[in-house]
Amino acid sequence: MFDQFKNKFPVNEQKWNDYISCFKRLEVPAKTTLLQEGEISKKLFLIEKGCIRVWFNNNGKDVTFQFFFENSTVASIESFRKEFPSPVSIETIEPSVLWWIHKKDIDRIIEEIKDVPLLRDKLINALFDRTFDYMKHFFSFIKNTPTERYLNLLQEKPQIVQRIPQHYIASYLGVSTVHLSRIKSKISKQKQ
């Protein structure tokens, strides 16, 4: 699982093995809650196989905020880093094989690599990529219609449309499942 990352993080073999040994393998079925909204996040997950969604409760309504697939890391970053209650829940959508690492181990690793410019920059870039993804999703709700959001999803993240149940996609797009069905029907008719 970790061999694909080894070349991206140039540390000596002993350190690499030390860091890898901090991860624990976990197999879970679909619909497994990995973190409940309101809990303090103590684990960061790396997805070997499966799909995870991040969601929150908005006055009794389930709002999906983000999806993660193979070779992605996921945590409630705000809670994980600052140790305050998570604003989101994290749940598997598919049966998943995950590797998790405890916060104390990540904190130690970050402390050790922060003076290595290449590693520090990779970490910063990964965090900014996540932030850019959040911003893009947020701005799409201001700038785009639901149909435009769905078309962008088809173009930019087709794996979501291929692997995610429709009710989660509707939630992610900010529409009802009925509205999503209408959007898909309208697009289908335009293609004919």
N, C-alpha and C positions, 0 to 999 in steps of 0.2 A: 504493500500500500504506500509506503513512504519513499520508495526508491525514486518515484517520479519527481519528488520534491528535493532530493538530495543535491542535484546539480544547481538548483536555484538558490541554495543557502550554503555558501562556502564556509563551513566550519570543519575543524579537524574531526577525524573518525571517532575519537573518544567522546568529544562533546556531542556529536551527532547521535551516537548511541545513547548517551545520557539523556538527551532531549526526547528521543523516540521512546525510551523506556518509561517516560511520564504518561504516555497515552495508554488508555485501557480500551479494549474492544467491547462493543455492546451490540447485540442483535435484538431488535424490537419489532413488534408487529405495527401495522398501520394504526393510526389514531392513538399513538402513545404520546402522552404529554411529557415533554422533557423539561419544561419550565412552566410554571403557572404564573400568570400575571399576579404581581404583588409579592412574589418571592424574590429573594436576593440571588442573583445568578452567580454560581460558583464553578460552573463547567462551561468549557468551550468545546463544541463538537466539530469533527471533521467527518464529512459524509463519504464513505467508501461506495455505498450503494443505497439508492432510495431517494426520497424527496421529503423535504421539510417545509412547513409554512410557519410564518410568524404572523400572529393576529392579536387583536385586542377586542375587548368588550366595550361597545359604545352604547350605553343605556339599553343593555339587553340585546343589542345587535352585534353579531359576529362580523368583524371587519378584518379581512386578510390584507396584510401589508406587504409581505414579501415571500418569495419562494426561493429555496436553495436546492441544488442538485449535487451530483457526484463531484468530488474534489473541492467542495466549498466548505468554508468554516462558517459556523453560525453560533451566535450567543446573543443574549440581550446585552449588547456592548455597553450601553450606559450603566446598567446595573452591574455588570461584570467588572467594569473599570472603577466605578465610583462607589460600589457597594450600597446602592439604594434600591428600594423595591422596583422590580421590573415593570415597565409600562406595557409589556407584551407577554403573550404565552407563546411557547414553541412546541410544535406538534408534528409528528411524522404523518405523512399522507400515504406513503407506501410502506410495506415492510422494509426495514432499513438495517444496514450494517454501518455502525458509527464507531468512531474513535473519539474518546473524550479525554480532556486534560483538566486538572483542577486549577483554579485561579492561583493558588500559591506557587504552583510549578510554572505557570505562565509568567507570573510576576518575577520569579527568579531568572527565567530565561531572558525576559526583556531587560532586566538589570544587567545581565551578562553581555548582551549583544548591543546595548545602546551606544557603546563607544566604537562599534564596528560600522563605519559609514554605510557600506553596501547593505548590510542586514537591517540597519535602522531605516534606511531609505525604502527598502522593500516592505517593511512593516508599515511605514507611514503611507506609502502608495496604496497598500491594501486597504487601509482605513479610509483614505480619500476616495478610493473606488466605491466603497460601500456608501459613503456620504453622497457622492455624485449620483449613485443609483437612487437613493432616497429623494434627493432634490429633483431629479428628472421625473420620478413618479409623482411627487407633490405638484410640480409645475404643470404636468399633464392634466391634472384636475382643474387647473385654472385656465389653461390655454386651449384644451382640446375637448371636443364633444365625446360622449361615450363611444360612438362609432369610430372616431379617429383614434381613441385609446385602444380599441380592439384591433384595428388595422395595424397600429404600431406594434402591438403585442405579437400579432401574426408575423410581422416582418423581423422584429428584433429579438423575440424570445419564443420561437415556435415550439420549443420543448414544453413550455407551459401549456399551450393549447393541446399538445399531443398527450400529455401525461396527467394533467390536473383535472379533477372533477369540475363540471360546469358551475356548480354553486360557489366554489371557491374562486373561480375566475370572475364570476359576476361580482362577488364581494370585493375582489382586488380592483376591479374596474369601477366600483361604486355604483353598480346598477343591480336591479333584481334579476333573478334567473329568467323571468318572463321577458324583460327588456333585452337581455342578452340573446335570447332566442330570436327576438324580432330583428336585432342587429344582424345576426348570422343569416337569417332568412333574406333580409334585404340585400346583403352582400352577395349571397348566392344567386339571387335573381339578377343582380347587376352583371354578374359574370356570364350569364347565359345569353 
